Amino acid sequence: MPVRTLPLLLLVLLPVGGCAAEAVPETGPCAKPGLWLGHDGKRVHGLEPAALLERLAASQVVLLGETHESAEDHRWQLHTLAQLHARRPDLAVGFEMFPRRLQPVLDRWVAGELSEAQFLDRTEWNRVWGYDAGPYLPLFHYARMNRLPMLALNVERGLVAAVGAKGWDAVPETGREGVSTPAAPTQAYLEVLREVYERHPEKRQGAAGFARFVQAQTVWDRAMAEAIAAHLRRRPDALVVGIVGAGHVRHGHGVAHQLRDLGIPRVANLLTWEAGPGCERFQAGLADAAFVVRQPRADPPRLGIAMEAASGGVRITGVSAGSVAEQAGLRAGDLISVAAGRTMGSPRELRQAVARQAPGTWLPLKVRRGGEDLEIVARFPPER
């Protein structure tokens, strides 16, 4: 589910860390890109890759949690997928990026019946997902080259939005896309979701609003778990690798919890970890393992907003603290109609306009706020 579909989306807003674990020196495992990390309940330590991958290959499901905009995460997913495939040839790849109705398109892609352009067009990539397809394409091509089944794990964004707005019980069974009632979340997951919910006072709607938010998140987790479980019922000896947002993976609260409720107990949760001097934020139970990465120095430009499509432009639904958008004076509720002289008709077009900005340049915007038209300039910082 894309970021724009849930204003309080867990996978974007939740930090990777939490309570402190034992720190390691600057030369410790968290500082070294290319290493696998584990936590034995007392401290963070490096893991031997071959032994780890053998253990992972014995799972029924391996979830590779990502930050959607991180090309480094997608490269890690591809390399891990290839290593698991070498150990478990009967493997399928599940993707959060596609709703269930697009399964026939995925099947045709794997069968070699569609070109890359046809595949992206028929999966409605720019509308349904909206992130840059480039970093995902090697994963799609790997599945196609090896004729690995690709599984559409998601549901339509409207279902999750309807649950968030009205609650699960108010959605008629005919509108649930076959999703069953989710397993109740753990208390630990509720605390995580409460933290996310409380960060956005403009979206709070009391206890009832929080309950609906929890239901929306667990329905989303349940839908992806059910798609994975359905494949394993057809092929009980297979391994399914899930390409999903990290918020559905951390601590096993999301998809893994729902899989266990569906009778799929052997689930491994994997994440990436940004290289740094210490491991204080790496908690026991965060993941079965994490791979240390260092993001490229030239980070893509970002406004720092959450947004959604709206009549006449793109509506800002949230502004990150300290972001380019906040410094420019943009606010939640603003409607951006023009960026760099171009009319904005969708969030994708605004992302593309931002991506064209070189470090140290200015982006002129036309904004509608409370009946007033404003000219606002977003100033992007120079390259570090």
N, C-alpha and C positions, 0 to 999 in steps of 0.2 A: 504494500500500500504506500503510495507516495507520501512525502512529507505534507503536501498541501491538503491532504484529506482529513487529517486530525490535528487541530490546532495544538493539542497537548501531547503530541506524539512522543512516546517513550524513547524510541530508538534515536531520536535527534537530541532530546533535551537532557537525558540522563547521563551523568558522568560515569566513566568506567570504574571509578574507585569507590571507596567507602571508608570503613574503619581501618585503622593502621595495622599493617603486618610488620614483621621484623624488617628493619632497613638493611640494605646491603651496601657495600662501598661503591664508589663511582665506577669502579672497574667490574662490578658485579653483573649478573646476568641481564638485568633490565637495561643496561647501558650498551648492549652489544646486539645490533641488528643481525638477524639471521639465526638467532637462538630460539629454542622452545623453552618456555617457562612452565613450572608447576609449583604447587604449594602443598606441603605435606602436613599442614595444620599448625606448624610452628614457624616455618620460614619459606621464602621463595627460593627456588633453586633451578638450575638448568636441567633439561631433560635430554637423554640420548635419543636422537631422531629415529633411528631404525627401530629401537625397542618401542618407542611411543607409537609409531605408525603401525607396527604389528598389533599393538593393543587396540588402536582405533579401528583397524580393519576387522576386528572381531565383533564390532558393534552391529546393531541393526540399522542405526541412523547416526550420521555424523553431521552436526549443524555447524556451518561456517558463518559466524556472525560478522557482518560488515557495516562500515559507514558507507552509505550509498555513493557519496561523492569522492571516495578515496580510491584512486587508481591503484595505489599500493595494496590495498585490501583485496582488490580483484586479482592482482597478480599473485598474491599469496593463495587465494582460493584456487586459482588454476593449478599452481604447483602442487598444492595439497591434494586436489582432486586427482591429478595424474599419478601421484604416489599411491593413493588409496586404490585407484583403478588397477594398478600393477599387481596389487595384492588381492583384489576382489573383482575379477572380470565381470561378474554379474552385478552391475552397478547402475543405478538411475540417479539423475540429478534433478532435484526439485527447486523451483524458482518462485520466490515471493513476487516477482515482477509481473506475473501473468495470472489473470483470473481464470477460473475453471472453464469458462465458455470458450477460451482460446486453445484448449487442449488439441483439437484437430489441426490447428495451424502448427503447433509444436511438433506433432507427429509428422506432418508433411515436410517440415524443415529437416528433421532427423533423417527422413527417407530420401533426402536430396532432391525434393521436388520444387523447392523454392530458392530463388536467388536471395542474397542478403537483403537487397532493397525490398523485395517482395515480402520477406519475412518481417522486417521492421514495419512495413506498411500494414500488413494483415494482422499483426499483433497490436496495432494502434499504439506503437511504442511511445510516441510523443504525447499522446493524450492519456494513456493508461498509466504510464510510469513517469516519463518526462525527464529523467536524468540522461546525461550524455550516454549514448549507446556504446561509444567506442571502447571503454574499459570492460564492458560486458561481452563484447563480440568474441574474444578468444575463448571464453567459456562455452558460448553457443557453438562455435566452430569445433571445439574439442569434442563436444557431445555428438555433433553431426559426423565428424571424421571417424569416430569410434562406434557410431550407431548406438549410443547410449540413450535410453529413454529420457526425455525431458518432461517433467511433471509440472503442470500449472497448479500452484499451491494456493493461490489467493482467491478471494471472492470480489465481487464488484464493490467499488468504494461506497456505493449507495447503501449497501447493507450495514457496513460498519458505522456509517454516518447516521443511519436510521436508529440503530441501537443506541448510539450516543445521545441522540435527540429525544427518543421516546422510551427506550428500555427494551430489553429482549422480549418480554412478554407481550409488548404492543406490536411486535412485528409478526404478521400472520405466517403460518407455517409455509404457505406457498411462496413467501418472499424470503425465505431463509436459505435458499440455494442448497438445501439438503443438509445444512450444518445442524448437528445435534446440540443439545444444551451443554455448555462447557462444564468441566469440573470446576468446583469452587477454588478460587485462588488461595494460596497459602497466606498466612498472616504476614510473612516476610514480603511477599509480593504486594500485598495491600499497602504495606508501609512504603515501599518504593513508589507505587502509583500515587499514594497520598502526597509524597514529596513533589512529584512532578505536577500534580494538580494544583498544589498550593503555590507554585511558582507563577501562576497565571491568574491573578485576582480578577482580571477582566472576563475570564471564562467561568469563574466559580458560580455554581447555582445551588449551593447548600449541599446537604447530605444526599438528597435525591440526585443532584447533578453528578456528584462523585460516584454514586452507585451506578449510574448509567455509563460513566467513563470507564469504570472497572469492567462492566459488562461488555462494552465495545472492545476493550483490549483483549479480554478472554475469548470472545467470539472470534476475533481475528486469529489468536493463537490456535484455537480449536479447529478452525477451517484448515489451516496449514497442516496441523497434525493429522486431520482426517484424510487429506489427500495423500500424505505419506503412508499412513496405515493402510489405505485402500490398495496401494501398490504392493505392500508387503503381504497382504492377504492373497494377492494374485501370484506373487513370487516370494514365498516365505524365506528363501535362502539368499535373497538379494541384499545388497547394501544400498541405502538411499543417502545421498549427500545433499543437504539442504543449503541453498544460497539464500540467506535471509538477513534482515536487519539485526544488528547486535542486541537491540532491546528485547528481541524475542528469545535471546540465547542466554544472557547473563544470569548466573546463579541457577540456571535450569528452571526459572519461574514460569517461562512462557510456553513455547512449543513442547519442550521436553516434558513438562508437567502434564500437559494434555495427552501426549503420547503414552505416558505411563498409565493414565486413566483408560486409554484405549487398548491396553494390554501389550504395549511395546516398551519393555523396560531397559533395553540396552541402547542407551542414547549417549553420545559424546558431544559435549559443548565446547567449541573452539572459538577463540577470538584473536585479534591482533593486539599488540601492546606497543605504544609509542616509546621509542628508546629514550632513556633518561638516566640520571645518576643513581636513583634509588627506586625501591619497589614498595614504598610505604603504602601506596594505594591498592596494591595487589592483594586482595582478600582471599583467604581460604574459601573454596567453594565458588569463586567467581566463574571459573571455567575448568574443564579437565586439563586444558593446556592453552597457552597463548604464545603466539609467534611475535618476536620483537621486530618492529619495522621502524624506519625513519622516513617520514614523508619528504618528498622532494623539496629542495630549498625554495623553488619558485612556486609558491602556493597560488592556486587560481584566485582571481579577485572575487570578493564576495561582498554583497551589500549588508548581509546579516539580518535578513527578514524571513518570516514565514508569510506565505501568500497564497491566494486562491484566485481563480478566474472570477470575473465580475463583469456586469454590463458596463461597457465603456472603458475597460482597462483591466488592471490587476489590483486586487484589494490586499493591503497589508494586514495580516492577522496577528503579527507579533514582531517586535524589534529586539534584537539581542543587545544586551548591555555592552557598551564599549565599541560597538560596531560602526562601520562607515555610515550606515543608515541613521543610527542614533546621533552621531556627531553632525550629520546633515540636518537634523531636526525632523526626520520622518517619524510618524506615529502609527500605531495600530489604528485601523479604520481609514487611513489615507487610501485614495484611489489613484494609482499611477496610470496616466493615460498616454504619455509620450516619454520616451527615453532617447536621448541623442537625436532628436528630430524625427524619430520613427514612432508611429502609433503602435501601442502595445495591446495585442489582442488576447494574450495568454501568458501564464507564468513562464512557459518555455521561451517565448520571445524576450521576456525581460531577462531571464538567465543568460540568453545568448548575447544580449546587449551588454550585460555586465562582463561576460567572458571576453568580450572584445577590448575591454579597457586595459591599457598598459599601466604598469606601476607609476604612480605619481601624476596620473591624469584626472581630469574632472568629467563627471557625467551629468549633463543637465537633464532635469526631470520636470514634467508638468504634472501637478498633483491637485486633486480635488479634495478639499477638506471642509466638511460642514457647510456646503454651498458656496465656498470660496475657492477660486482658482489660484494656485501658488506656483511660483518658479523656484525650484530647489536644486542646488548643485551638490552632488555627492563627490567628495574628494577622496580618491584612493591613495593610500600611502606609497611612498617611493619604495623601490626594491631594497631589501635588507642587504 
